[in-house]
Amino acid sequence: MKIKIMKSLLSIAVLTAMTSGVQAAGTAANTTINNTASISYSVGGTPQAAIESSPGGNSVPGAGSATTFVVDKKVDLLVTADAGPFNVSPSATSQSITYVLTNEGNSTEAFTLTTTGTVAGDDFDTTGCTVTSPASPVTLAADATTAVTVQCDIPASNGGTVSDGKASLVDLLASANVAAETTGTDTAGTMDIVYADDAGTATDSPNGTVSGDQTRNAKHSATNTYTILAAKLTISKASAVDSDPFNLTTNPKRIPGAIIKYTITIDNTTGTADATGLSVSDYIPANMTYSTTPAACVADSGGACVLNAALVIGASPAAPGISATGMTVAAGATGTVTFYAKIN
């Protein structure tokens, strides 16, 4: 007797179990994926028991088994340079520069952080670069991000190498602390490892502190930039006769008894940084005596003339003079110190 399967495959259902939450990085590594197919059918109009699938094939109802595999580990990371500006001055120490590290893989990983200020192609090299936050190695969950702070010392200006507008490049390299990439064919029941990172910017440095960064080597790096902003100060001093005992203020001449106006100008108009804590001193020349009238003044950054406590008279008993301290001459501005002296 022959048995015919009527409308032989009425339905095929796919059942899926043990899935994880959706992330940008994808399903978590080492997650087990199980699924089983089943068929239901009728013979001569009579429903028959469903048959479930198995990896090796099954024809006995209730004897099926799930097809199973383990999600492999994708190792992927990204280092980006945080937006600046990171403006510094010559001889400045422990200057911060920041980056962002993202774990783009599908498992929690620990990353070792390494930095160097010795990078080809910049105007000068920083020294003493260290990662100050977070402590290395740093552990990040899949899709997690952390800010990384690096601090470097800026060298003193040397023949214009470290001067206004000059730049220094600093590399940050993150290396995933993972086992070697899996070679050979895929094994469904074992978590294989795949490196998926792009190449970054870091290369082998002369001092050996950074290992090169290539495509798919479980490392990534980025370069950020310090830019020097410096005051460019020029000081000039001018004298003009203010009055004399005979002509008074009408076409006065530089005769004994005449009052001479001295103007000291500090020019920072081409500088890109403020000059702060600036001190100016000037001794009264021989054969002259400091004059309290007209009044002396100090003017910061091109502002109005202000006589203040910072203007000290008689800076030296042997050679009386003036001293102005605590001045600020802003970038793009000028400051002046004006005083008067009488010709003996």
Order of alpha helices (4+ residues) and beta strands (2+ residues): beta-beta-beta-beta-beta-beta-beta-beta-beta-beta-beta-beta-beta-beta-beta-beta-beta-beta-beta-beta-beta-beta-beta-beta
